[in-house]
Amino acid sequence: MRRWERIDMNILDTIITAVSPSWGLRRVAARQALRYYQAGEVNRFSSAWLPVNTVDQENMDKTERALICARARYLERNSDMANSAILGIIRNVVNTGIRMQARTENEELNTKIEALWNEWCRPGHCDVTGQQSFYEMQRMILRRKIVDGEILCKLVTDRKHGLQLQLIRADLLDNNLMMAPNSQHVIRSGIELDPYLRPIAYWVQKKDPLGYVTLEPEQVPASQMLHLWTKNHPDQIRGISDLAVSIKRIKDTDDYLDAETVAARIAACFSVFIVQNTPQLPGRPGMLCKDKEDKPTEKIRPGMIMRLQPGEDVKAANPGRSATTAADFVNIHERLIGSGLGLSYEMMSRDFNKSSYSAARQGNLEDRRTFRPIQQWMITHFCQPVYEAFLDQAVLSGKLPEIRDYWSQPEKYRAYEWIAPGWQSIDPEKEAKADTLSMQNGMLTLAQQCAEHGSDWRDQLAQMAREKEYAESLGLSLNIHTSEAVQAAQANHTEGENTNEGSNES
């Protein structure tokens, strides 16, 4: 600001303050506040950066949701880098499936419930199409949530199998409806809402077997529909692709690698050109250069020789290009893409050549902190509601006659535990010693240690007891069934006997 501008501003402030002290004070405070945040400045460096901010998140999301989803699906189909991130999350969050174990007070009832549940999880029972198991549906749901940002799961009642699940693409939510015909509730982006933005029903467009959408949408009550997405804003109604923050960078990296591939192919071409030294005779037309396949030589090909006119000179063309910077460029972008998705560079690139044990261990722990909330999201929003609906249907159908007071105290019989897949150790010996020391000091329990590896501590102890009993029935005494203290005492006793025998012989 120039000096005369500061003087005029000071004079103006002085006049305003004399007329209205409170107004003058507000002007000074506002001007002072502008100096606090450089992020709020608009100058020649940031004049082109003026993002739009609205008071409603859904109004902002709905204009770009379909395009973001289409671009994410394109990368899912065509980008190995995008699939590396998607499969890395699915492989660590779901893997072979998040499994249920009943935890009522009656162990016989637990066994029967788990048997019914395992039978229902088979492809022909849980999936309305009869093509997927419950654990395969978990992987599909997580994939669609990452790529599309959301997916619908309708709870369907079937006479033969009881409960069945129908997975529906969120694209089928009818965006044209504004008001529910019967209740006059507001419909936004295909979801009927109450004044608190709580879903009442979902208006879903129906498709025939040929894939054509019918004109009449179906109203599905919210109690029969699971809308699986992540809410990041208080007034958000539908989800946005998890890849949104990285879509542009993934596409730029793929385009860069395509350009480097073309450049490398051209650089690999060593061609020979024949240059004319004598002038062309008058009236003699130029000869069209063709290759052995009688095609015009208009492109650079490996080992190509272009023949022009007689009496010409030969020149070699060796287009050289160094691609040494490509690896560094891709590494940086893989780190940034992984960071945007909460993944380490090793998890994103599958490159472990430059990682030390400490660095790999730290990256592994950070990745687990990314995967655990997603596992909890899967359990809370999908596995748990599905299991409770399954248990309701099992009681109604008479498959569990042992339960007589289910409807009066359902929480008593809905006691369960979900076992998510665990992770293998980078250095099993070091981590086993660390876990043993933590358990001896009371810093780690057996349940926590087993959960880290995707197993249940009750099953672990029960299996150990069965193995010990069977080994003893065969007359075997295995060291794995004897504590370290007992093993040490036995070893000392054996060493003492050997020493005494040696002394007697002497």
C-alpha positions as CSV (number, residue, x, y, z in Angstrom):
1,M,0.0,0.0,0.0
2,R,1.4,3.4,-1.0
3,R,2.0,6.1,1.5
4,W,-0.8,8.4,0.2
5,E,-3.2,5.5,0.4
6,R,-2.3,4.9,4.0
7,I,-2.8,8.6,4.8
8,D,-6.2,8.7,3.1
9,M,-7.2,5.5,4.9
10,N,-6.1,7.0,8.2
11,I,-8.0,10.2,7.5
12,L,-11.1,8.2,6.6
13,D,-10.8,6.1,9.7
14,T,-10.4,9.2,11.8
15,I,-13.5,10.8,10.3
16,I,-15.6,7.6,10.8
17,T,-14.3,7.2,14.3
18,A,-15.3,10.7,15.2
19,V,-18.8,10.2,13.8
20,S,-19.3,6.6,15.2
21,P,-16.6,5.2,17.5
22,S,-18.2,1.7,17.4
23,W,-18.1,1.7,13.5
24,G,-14.6,2.9,13.5
25,L,-13.6,0.2,16.0
26,R,-15.1,-2.5,13.8
27,R,-13.3,-1.2,10.8
28,V,-9.9,-1.4,12.6
29,A,-10.7,-4.9,13.9
30,A,-11.7,-6.1,10.5
31,R,-8.5,-4.7,8.9
32,Q,-6.4,-6.2,11.6
33,A,-8.1,-9.6,11.1
34,L,-7.1,-9.6,7.5
35,R,-3.5,-9.6,8.5
36,Y,-3.9,-12.7,10.6
37,Y,-4.6,-15.2,7.7
38,Q,-2.4,-15.2,4.7
39,A,-4.6,-18.0,3.3
40,G,-7.4,-15.4,2.9
41,E,-5.4,-13.0,0.8
42,V,-6.3,-12.5,-2.8
43,N,-3.3,-11.2,-4.8
44,R,-1.6,-11.9,-8.1
45,F,-0.4,-15.3,-6.9
46,S,-3.8,-16.5,-5.7
47,S,-6.3,-14.5,-7.8
48,A,-7.1,-17.6,-9.9
49,W,-7.7,-19.8,-6.8
50,L,-11.2,-18.9,-5.7
51,P,-13.1,-22.1,-4.9
52,V,-16.8,-22.1,-4.4
53,N,-18.2,-22.7,-1.0
54,T,-21.9,-23.4,-0.4
55,V,-24.0,-23.7,2.8
56,D,-25.2,-27.2,1.8
57,Q,-22.8,-30.1,1.0
58,E,-25.3,-32.1,-1.1
59,N,-25.9,-29.2,-3.4
60,M,-22.2,-29.1,-4.0
61,D,-21.6,-32.8,-4.4
62,K,-24.5,-33.8,-6.6
63,T,-23.3,-31.6,-9.6
64,E,-20.0,-33.6,-9.7
65,R,-20.8,-36.9,-8.1
66,A,-21.6,-38.7,-11.4
67,L,-18.5,-37.4,-13.2
68,I,-16.2,-38.3,-10.3
69,C,-17.7,-41.8,-10.2
70,A,-17.3,-42.3,-13.9
71,R,-13.7,-41.3,-13.8
72,A,-13.0,-43.5,-10.8
73,R,-14.6,-46.5,-12.6
74,Y,-12.5,-45.7,-15.7
75,L,-9.3,-45.9,-13.6
76,E,-10.6,-49.1,-12.0
77,R,-10.9,-50.7,-15.4
78,N,-7.7,-49.3,-16.9
79,S,-5.1,-48.2,-14.3
80,D,-2.9,-50.7,-12.6
81,M,-1.9,-48.0,-10.1
82,A,-5.5,-47.4,-9.1
83,N,-6.1,-51.2,-8.7
84,S,-3.0,-51.5,-6.6
85,A,-4.5,-49.1,-4.1
86,I,-8.0,-50.7,-4.3
87,L,-6.8,-54.3,-3.9
88,G,-4.4,-53.3,-1.1
89,I,-7.3,-52.0,1.0
90,I,-9.6,-54.9,0.2
91,R,-6.8,-57.5,0.8
92,N,-6.0,-56.1,4.3
93,V,-9.5,-55.1,5.4
94,V,-11.7,-58.0,4.3
95,N,-9.3,-60.6,2.8
96,T,-11.1,-64.0,3.2
97,G,-13.9,-62.3,5.2
98,I,-14.9,-60.7,8.5
99,R,-16.5,-63.6,10.4
100,M,-19.1,-63.8,13.2
101,Q,-18.9,-65.8,16.4
102,A,-22.0,-66.0,18.7
103,R,-21.4,-65.0,22.3
104,T,-24.5,-65.8,24.2
105,E,-24.3,-67.4,27.6
106,N,-25.3,-70.8,26.2
107,E,-22.5,-72.5,24.3
108,E,-24.7,-75.1,22.7
109,L,-26.9,-72.3,21.4
110,N,-23.8,-70.5,20.1
111,T,-22.8,-73.6,18.2
112,K,-26.2,-73.9,16.6
113,I,-26.4,-70.2,15.7
114,E,-23.0,-70.3,14.1
115,A,-23.9,-73.5,12.1
116,L,-27.1,-71.8,10.8
117,W,-25.1,-68.6,10.0
118,N,-22.3,-70.5,8.1
119,E,-25.0,-72.3,6.1
120,W,-26.7,-69.0,5.2
121,C,-23.4,-67.4,4.2
122,R,-23.1,-69.8,1.2
123,P,-23.6,-68.4,-2.3
124,G,-27.0,-70.0,-2.9
125,H,-28.6,-68.6,0.3
126,C,-27.5,-65.1,1.2
127,D,-27.2,-63.6,-2.3
128,V,-30.5,-62.9,-4.1
129,T,-28.7,-63.8,-7.4
130,G,-27.3,-67.0,-5.9
131,Q,-23.8,-66.2,-7.2
132,Q,-21.8,-64.8,-4.2
133,S,-21.1,-65.8,-0.7
134,F,-21.4,-63.4,2.2
135,Y,-17.7,-62.9,2.3
136,E,-17.5,-62.3,-1.5
137,M,-20.2,-59.7,-1.0
138,Q,-18.1,-58.0,1.6
139,R,-15.3,-57.6,-0.9
140,M,-17.6,-56.2,-3.5
141,I,-19.2,-53.7,-1.1
142,L,-15.8,-52.4,0.0
143,R,-14.6,-52.2,-3.7
144,R,-17.7,-50.2,-4.7
145,K,-17.4,-48.0,-1.6
146,I,-13.9,-47.1,-2.6
147,V,-14.5,-46.6,-6.3
148,D,-18.2,-45.3,-6.4
149,G,-18.3,-43.8,-2.9
150,E,-21.5,-45.7,-2.0
151,I,-23.6,-48.8,-2.6
152,L,-27.0,-50.0,-1.6
153,C,-27.9,-53.3,0.0
154,K,-31.6,-54.2,0.1
155,L,-32.8,-56.8,2.8
156,V,-35.1,-59.2,0.9
157,T,-37.3,-61.7,2.6
158,D,-37.5,-65.1,0.8
159,R,-39.7,-68.0,1.8
160,K,-37.1,-70.6,1.2
161,H,-34.0,-69.0,2.5
162,G,-35.5,-66.4,4.8
163,L,-33.2,-63.3,4.5
164,Q,-31.4,-62.5,1.3
165,L,-29.3,-59.6,0.2
166,Q,-29.6,-57.6,-3.0
167,L,-26.7,-55.3,-3.9
168,I,-27.8,-52.2,-5.9
169,R,-25.7,-49.6,-7.6
170,A,-26.3,-46.1,-6.1
171,D,-26.6,-44.8,-9.7
172,L,-30.2,-46.1,-9.6
173,L,-31.3,-43.7,-7.0
174,D,-33.9,-41.4,-8.7
175,N,-32.5,-37.9,-8.8
176,N,-35.5,-36.4,-10.5
177,L,-38.0,-36.7,-7.7
178,M,-38.4,-33.6,-5.4
179,M,-41.3,-34.6,-3.2
180,A,-42.8,-37.8,-2.0
181,P,-46.3,-38.3,-3.5
182,N,-48.0,-39.5,-0.3
183,S,-46.2,-38.0,2.7
184,Q,-45.0,-34.8,1.0
185,H,-41.5,-35.4,2.5
186,V,-38.6,-33.9,0.7
187,I,-36.7,-36.2,-1.7
188,R,-33.0,-35.2,-2.3
189,S,-30.8,-37.3,-4.7
190,G,-33.3,-40.2,-4.5
191,I,-33.5,-40.3,-0.7
192,E,-36.7,-39.3,1.2
193,L,-35.8,-37.4,4.3
194,D,-37.3,-36.1,7.4
195,P,-36.6,-32.5,8.8
196,Y,-33.4,-33.9,10.5
197,L,-32.1,-35.4,7.3
198,R,-32.8,-38.9,8.6
199,P,-33.6,-41.3,5.7
200,I,-37.2,-42.4,5.6
201,A,-37.2,-44.3,2.2
202,Y,-35.0,-44.8,-0.9
203,W,-36.5,-44.2,-4.3
204,V,-34.8,-46.7,-6.6
205,Q,-35.2,-47.0,-10.4
206,K,-36.0,-50.6,-11.4
207,K,-34.1,-52.4,-14.2
208,D,-35.4,-55.2,-16.4
209,P,-33.2,-58.3,-17.2
210,L,-32.0,-56.5,-20.3
211,G,-30.6,-53.6,-18.3
212,Y,-33.2,-51.0,-19.3
213,V,-34.4,-48.7,-16.5
214,T,-38.2,-48.5,-16.1
215,L,-40.0,-45.2,-15.5
216,E,-41.7,-46.1,-12.2
217,P,-39.2,-46.0,-9.3
218,E,-39.6,-48.3,-6.3
219,Q,-40.0,-46.9,-2.8
220,V,-37.9,-48.9,-0.4
221,P,-38.3,-48.2,3.4
222,A,-35.1,-47.2,5.1
223,S,-35.6,-50.2,7.5
224,Q,-35.1,-52.5,4.5
225,M,-32.1,-50.7,2.9
226,L,-28.5,-50.4,4.0
227,H,-26.9,-47.3,2.5
228,L,-23.2,-47.9,2.8
229,W,-21.1,-44.8,2.5
230,T,-18.8,-42.5,4.6
231,K,-20.2,-39.3,6.0
232,N,-17.7,-36.5,6.2
233,H,-20.0,-33.4,6.5
234,P,-23.0,-32.9,8.9
235,D,-25.4,-32.2,6.0
236,Q,-24.0,-34.8,3.6
237,I,-26.6,-37.2,2.2
238,R,-24.7,-39.4,-0.2
239,G,-21.1,-40.5,-0.7
240,I,-18.3,-39.4,-2.9
241,S,-15.6,-41.8,-4.3
242,D,-12.7,-42.4,-2.0
243,L,-10.4,-41.9,-5.0
244,A,-11.6,-38.4,-5.6
245,V,-8.6,-36.8,-4.0
246,S,-6.2,-38.9,-6.1
247,I,-8.0,-39.3,-9.4
248,K,-6.2,-36.5,-11.2
249,R,-2.8,-37.5,-10.0
250,I,-3.4,-41.2,-11.0
251,K,-4.5,-40.2,-14.5
252,D,-1.5,-37.8,-14.9
253,T,0.9,-40.5,-13.9
254,D,-0.7,-43.0,-16.3
255,D,-0.5,-40.5,-19.1
256,Y,3.1,-39.7,-18.3
257,L,4.0,-43.4,-18.3
258,D,2.2,-43.8,-21.7
259,A,4.2,-40.9,-23.1
260,E,7.5,-42.4,-21.7
261,T,6.6,-45.7,-23.3
262,V,6.1,-44.1,-26.7
263,A,9.3,-42.2,-26.3
264,A,11.2,-45.3,-25.4
265,R,9.8,-47.2,-28.4
266,I,11.0,-44.3,-30.7
267,A,14.4,-44.2,-29.0
268,A,14.8,-47.9,-29.6
269,C,14.4,-47.4,-33.4
270,F,17.8,-47.2,-35.2
271,S,16.9,-46.2,-38.7
272,V,18.8,-45.3,-41.9
273,F,17.8,-42.5,-44.2
274,I,19.2,-42.0,-47.7
275,V,19.8,-38.3,-48.6
276,Q,19.8,-37.1,-52.2
277,N,23.1,-35.4,-53.2
278,T,22.4,-34.8,-56.9
279,P,19.5,-32.6,-58.1
280,Q,16.4,-34.3,-59.5
281,L,16.2,-34.4,-63.3
282,P,13.6,-32.1,-64.8
283,G,10.4,-33.8,-65.6
284,R,11.2,-36.9,-63.6
285,P,8.7,-37.4,-60.8
286,G,9.8,-38.3,-57.3
287,M,9.5,-42.0,-56.4
288,L,7.2,-42.9,-53.5
289,C,9.2,-44.7,-50.9
290,K,7.7,-48.0,-49.9
291,D,8.7,-50.9,-47.6
292,K,8.9,-54.6,-48.5
293,E,5.2,-54.8,-47.7
294,D,4.5,-52.2,-50.4
295,K,3.5,-49.7,-47.7
296,P,4.6,-46.0,-47.7
297,T,7.5,-45.5,-45.2
298,E,5.8,-42.7,-43.2
299,K,6.5,-44.0,-39.8
300,I,9.7,-44.8,-37.9
301,R,10.1,-48.6,-37.4
302,P,12.8,-50.7,-35.9
303,G,15.6,-51.5,-38.4
304,M,13.9,-49.4,-41.1
305,I,15.8,-48.1,-44.1
306,M,14.2,-45.4,-46.3
307,R,15.1,-45.6,-50.0
308,L,14.7,-42.4,-51.9
309,Q,16.4,-41.6,-55.3
310,P,19.5,-43.1,-57.0
311,G,22.7,-41.3,-56.2
312,E,21.8,-40.5,-52.6
313,D,23.8,-40.5,-49.3
314,V,23.1,-42.6,-46.3
315,K,22.5,-40.9,-42.9
316,A,21.8,-42.8,-39.7
317,A,19.1,-41.5,-37.4
318,N,19.5,-42.6,-33.8
319,P,16.9,-40.8,-31.6
320,G,18.3,-40.9,-28.1
321,R,16.2,-40.3,-25.0
322,S,17.0,-40.8,-21.4
323,A,14.3,-42.1,-19.2
324,T,16.3,-42.0,-15.9
325,T,13.9,-39.4,-14.4
326,A,10.8,-41.6,-15.0
327,A,11.4,-43.8,-11.9
328,D,11.8,-40.8,-9.6
329,F,8.7,-39.1,-11.0
330,V,6.5,-42.2,-10.5
331,N,7.9,-42.9,-7.0
332,I,7.0,-39.4,-5.9
333,H,3.5,-39.7,-7.3
334,E,3.0,-43.1,-5.8
335,R,3.9,-41.7,-2.4
336,L,1.4,-38.8,-2.8
337,I,-1.4,-41.1,-4.1
338,G,-0.8,-43.5,-1.2
339,S,-0.7,-40.6,1.3
340,G,-4.1,-39.4,0.0
341,L,-5.6,-42.9,0.6
342,G,-3.8,-43.5,3.9
343,L,-1.4,-46.0,2.5
344,S,2.4,-46.3,2.8
345,Y,4.6,-46.2,-0.2
346,E,5.4,-49.9,0.2
347,M,1.7,-50.8,0.3
348,M,1.0,-48.7,-2.7
349,S,3.9,-49.6,-5.0
350,R,4.7,-53.2,-3.6
351,D,8.4,-52.1,-3.6
352,F,10.2,-53.3,-0.5
353,N,13.8,-53.1,-1.9
354,K,14.8,-49.9,-0.2
355,S,13.0,-50.4,3.1
356,S,14.8,-51.2,6.3
357,Y,13.0,-53.3,9.0
358,S,12.3,-50.2,11.1
359,A,10.8,-48.3,8.2
360,A,8.8,-51.2,6.9
361,R,7.5,-51.9,10.4
362,Q,6.5,-48.3,10.9
363,G,4.8,-48.2,7.5
364,N,3.0,-51.4,8.4
365,L,1.7,-50.0,11.7
366,E,0.5,-46.9,10.0
367,D,-1.3,-48.9,7.3
368,R,-3.0,-50.9,10.1
369,R,-4.3,-47.7,11.6
370,T,-5.9,-47.0,8.2
371,F,-7.4,-50.5,7.9
372,R,-8.9,-50.9,11.4
373,P,-11.4,-48.0,11.1
374,I,-12.5,-49.4,7.7
375,Q,-13.0,-52.8,9.3
376,Q,-15.0,-51.2,12.0
377,W,-17.1,-49.4,9.4
378,M,-17.8,-52.7,7.6
379,I,-18.8,-54.4,10.9
380,T,-21.0,-51.5,12.1
381,H,-22.8,-50.6,8.9
382,F,-23.0,-53.9,7.1
383,C,-22.2,-57.1,9.1
384,Q,-24.0,-56.2,12.3
385,P,-27.3,-55.1,10.7
386,V,-27.3,-58.1,8.4
387,Y,-26.7,-60.6,11.3
388,E,-29.4,-59.1,13.4
389,A,-31.9,-59.3,10.5
390,F,-30.7,-62.9,10.0
391,L,-31.3,-63.7,13.6
392,D,-34.8,-62.2,13.5
393,Q,-35.7,-64.4,10.5
394,A,-34.2,-67.5,12.1
395,V,-36.4,-67.0,15.2
396,L,-39.5,-66.2,13.1
397,S,-39.0,-69.3,10.9
398,G,-38.7,-71.6,13.9
399,K,-35.1,-72.6,13.3
400,L,-34.2,-71.7,16.8
401,P,-36.9,-73.1,19.1
402,E,-34.5,-72.9,22.1
403,I,-35.1,-69.1,22.1
404,R,-38.4,-68.4,23.7
405,D,-38.0,-64.8,25.0
406,Y,-36.2,-63.3,22.0
407,W,-38.6,-60.4,21.4
408,S,-38.6,-59.4,25.0
409,Q,-34.9,-59.2,25.4
410,P,-33.2,-59.5,21.9
411,E,-29.9,-58.0,23.1
412,K,-29.4,-61.1,25.2
413,Y,-29.2,-63.3,22.1
414,R,-27.6,-60.7,19.8
415,A,-24.3,-61.0,21.7
416,Y,-21.7,-61.7,19.1
417,E,-18.1,-60.9,18.1
418,W,-16.7,-60.2,14.7
419,I,-13.3,-61.5,13.9
420,A,-11.5,-59.5,11.2
421,P,-8.6,-60.9,9.3
422,G,-5.2,-60.3,11.0
423,W,-1.8,-59.3,9.6
424,Q,1.4,-61.3,9.4
425,S,4.5,-60.2,11.2
426,I,7.4,-58.7,9.4
427,D,9.9,-60.4,11.7
428,P,7.9,-63.1,13.5
429,E,10.7,-63.9,16.1
430,K,11.1,-60.3,17.2
431,E,7.4,-59.6,17.4
432,A,6.6,-62.9,19.2
433,K,9.2,-62.0,21.9
434,A,7.7,-58.5,22.2
435,D,4.2,-59.9,22.5
436,T,5.3,-62.4,25.1
437,L,7.0,-59.7,27.2
438,S,4.0,-57.5,26.9
439,M,1.7,-60.3,28.1
440,Q,3.9,-61.1,31.0
441,N,3.9,-57.4,32.1
442,G,0.2,-57.2,31.7
443,M,0.3,-54.7,28.8
444,L,-1.3,-57.2,26.3
445,T,-4.0,-59.8,26.8
446,L,-4.4,-63.1,25.0
447,A,-7.6,-61.8,23.4
448,Q,-5.8,-58.7,22.0
449,Q,-2.9,-60.8,20.7
450,C,-5.2,-63.3,19.0
451,A,-7.3,-60.5,17.5
452,E,-4.1,-59.0,15.9
453,H,-3.7,-62.3,13.9
454,G,-7.4,-62.7,13.1
455,S,-8.2,-65.5,15.5
456,D,-10.4,-65.9,18.6
457,W,-8.8,-66.5,21.9
458,R,-11.5,-68.9,23.1
459,D,-11.0,-71.0,20.0
460,Q,-7.3,-70.9,20.4
461,L,-7.4,-72.2,24.0
462,A,-10.1,-74.8,23.1
463,Q,-7.9,-76.1,20.2
464,M,-4.8,-76.2,22.4
465,A,-6.7,-78.2,25.0
466,R,-7.9,-80.7,22.4
467,E,-4.4,-81.1,20.9
468,K,-2.9,-81.6,24.4
469,E,-5.5,-84.2,25.3
470,Y,-5.0,-86.1,22.1
471,A,-1.2,-86.0,22.4
472,E,-1.4,-87.4,26.0
473,S,-3.8,-90.2,24.8
474,L,-1.0,-91.3,22.5
475,G,1.6,-91.2,25.3
476,L,3.2,-88.0,23.9
477,S,4.4,-85.1,26.0
478,L,5.1,-82.1,23.7
479,N,7.1,-79.1,24.8
480,I,4.5,-76.7,23.4
481,H,2.1,-77.9,26.2
482,T,4.7,-77.2,28.9
483,S,5.5,-73.8,30.3
484,E,9.0,-72.3,29.9
485,A,9.6,-72.4,33.7
486,V,8.8,-76.2,33.8
487,Q,11.0,-76.8,30.8
488,A,13.9,-74.9,32.5
489,A,13.4,-76.9,35.7
490,Q,13.4,-80.2,33.8
491,A,16.5,-79.2,31.9
492,N,18.3,-78.3,35.2
493,H,17.3,-81.6,36.8
494,T,18.6,-83.5,33.8
495,E,21.9,-81.6,33.8
496,G,22.3,-82.2,37.5
497,E,21.8,-86.0,37.1
498,N,24.3,-86.1,34.3
499,T,26.9,-84.2,36.5
500,N,26.4,-86.6,39.4
501,E,26.8,-89.6,37.2
502,G,30.1,-88.1,35.8
503,S,31.4,-87.6,39.3
504,N,30.6,-91.1,40.4
505,E,32.4,-92.5,37.4
506,S,35.5,-90.5,38.3
